[in-house]
C-alpha cells in the first residue's frame, strides 16, 4: 500500500472513495475528474480489488487518473496528509461541523489550494454513504440541493458536481467558455434600408401591398419586424440571397432549368439536363 505522504501529481483536491463497490463506477468517477482537471483518486478498500479493467474501460481514456490511483486500507490513512477535507452527505448529521453547498465548497477548496494546503473530498459507499465516524474525519460537510424525497446520487454524479464546482471556482469569470461564436458587427442603417427597398420592391411586384391604402402601415410593420431582429451584415446578405432566389425562381421555373432568372453561365448545363430528361 502507498503512503499518503507521497506528493500529489497535480493541484486540486484529492477525490477519496470509501469502499466503492463497482469498477464501472470508479471508472466513471475518473472520467468525471478528468473532465474538470482533477487527477488524484484515492480508494479505501474497493470491494472488487484494484486494479480493475472494468474501471479502465468505463473511464473512457482517463487513463492518467486510473494509473495514478492509490489504494488505502482505511480512511484515516487516506486523509493523513491532507490539511482540509470535505465530506459529502445527503443526510443531516449530528455535530458542530459547518455545512456548505457545492458552490461555496468549491470556493473554499480553491482558497485552501491557493494557500498551499492539500485538500480532499470524501464520497461514501454507493448504497448508504459515509458512517458518522468517517464524516468525523472531515473538517466540513458539503451537501447538494437535491429533492429531499429522492436525494441519492450516483457516486460519479456526485464527483462530477464537485469537480465542476472546483473548475468553476478557478475561472476569471463564471460565464467564461472554452470557445465562442464569431463576433458579428451589427449592420449599418444604410445596409438595412437597402434590404427594405429590395424586399419591398419584390413584394410590390407580386401584389403584396393590397389594398393600396394599407401599404404605408404594412411597410411600417415589415420594417419594424426586420429592425427588431438586430441583424448583422452577413445575416442581411443571407436574407437578400433568399429574397433574390424567391424573386427570380418559382416551382414552375426552378433554378437551373434555363428560365429567364438563371445565371447565363449555368444555361449550358441546364440545357444538358433538359435534353437528358427528354431523351
C-alpha positions in Angstrom: 0.0 0.0 0.0 1.3 3.5 -0.8 1.6 6.1 2.0 -0.5 9.3 1.9 2.7 11.3 2.4 3.7 10.8 -1.3 3.3 14.2 -3.1 0.3 14.8 -5.3 0.9 15.0 -9.0 -1.4 17.9 -9.7 -3.1 20.7 -7.9 -6.7 20.4 -6.7 -8.5 18.2 -4.2 -7.9 14.5 -3.9 -11.1 12.5 -4.6 -11.5 9.8 -2.0 -14.0 7.0 -2.5 -14.8 4.9 0.6 -15.3 1.2 -0.1 -16.5 1.7 -3.7 -18.3 -1.4 -5.0 -18.2 -1.4 -8.8 -15.2 -0.9 -11.0 -17.5 0.8 -13.6 -18.4 3.4 -11.0 -14.8 4.0 -10.2 -14.1 4.4 -13.9 -16.9 6.9 -14.4 -15.6 8.9 -11.4 -12.1 9.0 -13.1 -13.7 10.3 -16.2 -15.7 13.0 -14.3 -12.5 14.1 -12.6 -10.5 14.3 -15.8 -13.3 16.4 -17.4 -12.6 19.2 -14.8 -8.8 18.9 -14.4 -8.6 16.6 -11.3 -6.4 13.6 -11.3 -5.7 12.4 -7.8 -8.0 9.5 -7.0 -7.8 7.6 -3.7 -9.7 4.4 -2.9 -10.4 3.0 0.5 -10.9 -0.8 0.4 -12.5 -1.2 -3.0 -14.8 -4.2 -2.8 -13.6 -5.8 -6.0 -9.9 -5.0 -5.6 -7.6 -2.9 -7.7 -6.6 -2.6 -10.5 -9.8 -3.0 -12.4 -10.2 -3.4 -16.1 -13.8 -2.5 -15.8 -12.8 0.8 -14.2 -10.4 1.5 -17.0 -13.0 0.7 -19.7 -15.6 3.0 -18.0 -13.0 5.8 -17.6 -13.2 6.5 -21.4 -9.5 7.2 -21.8 -8.9 8.9 -18.5 -6.0 6.5 -18.1 -3.8 9.0 -16.3 -6.3 9.1 -13.4 -6.7 5.3 -13.3 -2.9 4.7 -13.5 -2.2 7.1 -10.6 -5.0 5.8 -8.4 -3.9 4.9 -4.8 -5.5 2.3 -2.6 -5.6 2.5 1.2 -6.6 0.1 4.0 -8.5 2.7 6.0 -9.9 6.2 5.7 -7.6 7.6 8.3 -4.6 6.7 6.2 -6.2 8.1 3.1 -6.6 11.6 4.6 -3.5 11.6 6.8 -1.5 14.0 4.6 -4.4 16.4 3.9 -4.9 19.7 5.6 -8.6 20.3 4.8 -11.3 17.7 3.9 -14.9 17.9 2.9 -17.3 15.0 3.5 -20.3 14.7 1.1 -23.6 13.6 2.6 -27.3 13.9 1.7 -28.3 13.3 5.4 -28.3 15.7 8.3 -25.7 14.8 10.8 -25.3 15.5 14.5 -22.4 17.6 15.5 -20.9 21.0 15.0 -19.4 20.8 11.6 -20.1 23.7 9.1 -22.4 22.6 6.2 -21.9 24.2 2.8 -23.4 23.9 -0.6 -21.3 22.9 -3.6 -20.7 26.4 -4.9 -19.4 27.6 -1.5 -17.4 24.4 -1.1 -15.8 24.8 -4.4 -14.6 28.3 -3.5 -13.3 27.1 -0.1 -11.3 24.3 -1.8 -9.8 26.8 -4.2 -8.9 29.2 -1.4 -7.2 26.5 0.6 -5.4 25.2 -2.5 -4.1 28.7 -3.3 -2.9 29.0 0.3 -0.8 25.9 -0.3 -2.9 23.5 1.7 -3.7 20.0 0.5 -7.4 19.3 0.2 -9.7 16.3 -0.3 -13.3 15.4 -0.7 -14.8 12.2 0.8 -17.5 10.2 -1.0 -19.3 7.4 0.7 -20.5 4.0 -0.4 -22.9 3.7 -3.3 -25.7 2.2 -1.1 -25.5 4.2 2.1 -22.8 6.8 2.1 -20.4 7.6 5.0 -20.6 6.4 8.6 -20.7 9.2 11.2 -17.2 8.4 12.4 -16.0 8.8 8.8 -17.7 12.1 8.5 -15.9 13.0 11.8 -12.6 12.8 10.0 -13.6 15.7 7.7 -13.4 19.4 8.5 -16.7 20.4 7.0 -19.7 18.9 5.2 -20.9 19.6 1.7 -24.4 18.6 0.6 -26.2 19.1 -2.7 -29.5 20.9 -3.1 -31.4 17.8 -4.3 -35.1 16.8 -4.0 -35.4 15.6 -0.4 -37.7 12.8 -1.5 -35.0 11.4 -3.9 -31.7 12.6 -2.6 -29.4 9.7 -3.5 -26.9 10.5 -6.2 -24.8 8.0 -8.2 -21.2 8.4 -6.9 -19.9 9.5 -10.3 -22.6 12.2 -10.4 -21.6 13.5 -7.0 -18.0 13.6 -8.0 -18.9 15.3 -11.3 -20.8 18.1 -9.4 -17.9 18.8 -7.1 -15.3 18.6 -9.8 -17.3 21.1 -11.8 -17.5 23.5 -8.9 -13.8 23.1 -8.4 -13.1 24.1 -12.0 -15.6 26.9 -12.0 -14.1 28.4 -8.8 -10.9 29.0 -10.8 -12.4 30.8 -13.7 -11.7 34.6 -14.0 -15.4 34.9 -14.9 -18.0 32.2 -14.2 -19.6 32.8 -17.6 -16.3 32.1 -19.4 -16.4 29.4 -22.1 -13.6 27.4 -23.9 -14.7 28.8 -27.2 -17.0 31.4 -28.6 -19.1 32.2 -31.6 -18.0 34.7 -34.3 -18.2 38.4 -33.4 -20.9 39.8 -35.7 -20.9 43.5 -36.3 -24.4 44.9 -36.4 -25.5 46.0 -39.9 -25.5 49.7 -40.7 -28.8 51.5 -41.2 -27.8 52.0 -44.8 -27.4 48.3 -45.3 -30.7 47.7 -43.6 -32.5 50.3 -45.6 -31.1 48.8 -48.8 -32.7 45.4 -47.7 -36.0 47.2 -47.1 -36.0 48.7 -50.5 -35.1 45.4 -52.2 -37.7 43.4 -50.3 -40.5 45.9 -50.7 -39.8 46.1 -54.4 -40.1 42.3 -54.7 -43.3 42.3 -52.7 -44.8 45.2 -54.6 -44.2 43.3 -57.9 -46.2 40.4 -56.6 -49.1 42.5 -55.3 -48.4 42.0 -51.6 -49.3 45.6 -50.6 -53.1 45.3 -51.1 -55.3 47.2 -50.7 -53.2 50.2 -51.7 -54.3 52.4 -48.9 -52.9 50.0 -46.3 -49.5 49.9 -47.9 -47.8 52.6 -45.6 -48.9 50.7 -42.5 -47.8 47.3 -44.0 -44.4 48.8 -44.8 -44.1 50.2 -41.3 -44.9 46.8 -39.8 -42.5 45.0 -42.1 -39.6 47.4 -41.3 -40.4 47.1 -37.6 -40.1 43.3 -37.7 -36.8 43.4 -39.6 -35.3 46.2 -37.4 -36.1 44.5 -34.1 -34.1 41.4 -35.1 -30.8 43.3 -35.0 -29.3 41.7 -38.0 -25.5 41.6 -38.6 -24.2 42.3 -42.1 -23.6 38.7 -43.0 -27.2 37.9 -42.0 -28.5 40.6 -44.2 -26.6 39.1 -47.1 -28.3 35.7 -46.4 -31.7 37.3 -46.4 -31.0 39.2 -49.6 -30.0 36.0 -51.3 -33.2 34.3 -50.1 -35.3 37.1 -51.4 -33.4 37.2 -54.7 -34.0 33.5 -55.2 -37.7 33.8 -54.4 -37.9 36.8 -56.7 -36.3 35.1 -59.7 -37.5 31.5 -59.5 -40.7 29.6 -58.8 -41.9 26.0 -58.8 -42.9 26.4 -62.5 -39.4 27.8 -63.3 -37.0 26.4 -60.8 -33.4 27.4 -60.6 -31.2 25.6 -63.2 -33.9 24.9 -65.8 -32.9 27.6 -68.2 -35.6 30.0 -67.1 -35.0 33.8 -67.5 -33.8 34.2 -64.0 -30.9 31.7 -64.4 -27.4 32.8 -64.5 -26.3 32.6 -68.2 -23.2 30.8 -67.1 -25.4 27.9 -65.9 -27.5 27.7 -69.0 -25.4 25.1 -71.0 -25.6 22.7 -68.0 -29.3 23.4 -67.6 -30.0 22.6 -71.3 -27.9 19.5 -71.0 -30.1 18.3 -68.1 -33.3 19.2 -70.0 -32.1 17.2 -73.1 -31.3 14.3 -70.9 -34.8 14.3 -69.5 -36.4 14.4 -73.0 -34.3 11.5 -74.2 
